[in-house]
Amino acid sequence: MSTLNLTLVLFVGLLLVLVFVLFMAGLAYVTHRHPRLEKPSPSGSGAAASSSRSSWAWSPSSPSPRK
């Protein structure tokens, strides 16, 4: 194998490793740090069900009515 072929193989391998590391870092950012994923999105059918449910659901932080 010539020196040029070996250099190209090592360069392509390095690029593949770099792309893989960047992909994994991006995946970790999206799953752990992305601010849009911390709260549920208002779009979609799950948000409609949760918003209608929150109006009648009892919360322990809400004050209880006095008699």
Secondary structure as GFF3:
##gff-version 3
##sequence-region A 1 67
A	DSSP	alpha_helix	3	32	.	.	.	ID=ss1
A	DSSP	three_ten_helix	35	37	.	.	.	ID=ss2
A	DSSP	alpha_helix	45	56	.	.	.	ID=ss3
###
